[in-house]
Amino acid sequence: MHHIIFCTCPDSKSAEKIARQLLTGKLAACVNILPAVRSIYEWRGRIESAEEHLLLIKSPKARYAEIEAAIKAVHPYELPEIIAVPIDGGSAEYLQWIDSCLSTH
């Protein structure tokens, strides 16, 4: 089983740092960085607004705990968004490619 993990970052530098760390650590096969995401959220009783970059991280579900720990270790936010959504379907070849990128063979 595979999933996509969503993670917002405050800027392109931190987004790329996290993406590269996940790829070099063989925790993700692909990370898309979507720039200029506008987030409006409640934080400590106030409505906040921020321009952010959104990471779309593709990985096997079994790697979730490692990915969460890796993100938290370098993410600049006190409480980063880290949300996993299962991939219920997709190109068999693409899902096999994800696995092939992360195999240790």
Secondary structure, DSSP 8 states (H G I E B T S, - for coil): -EEEEEEEESSHHHHHHHHHHHHHTTS-SEEEEEEEEEEEEEETTEEEEEEEEEEEEEEEGGGHHHHHHHHHHH-SSSS---EEEEE----HHHHHHHHHHH---
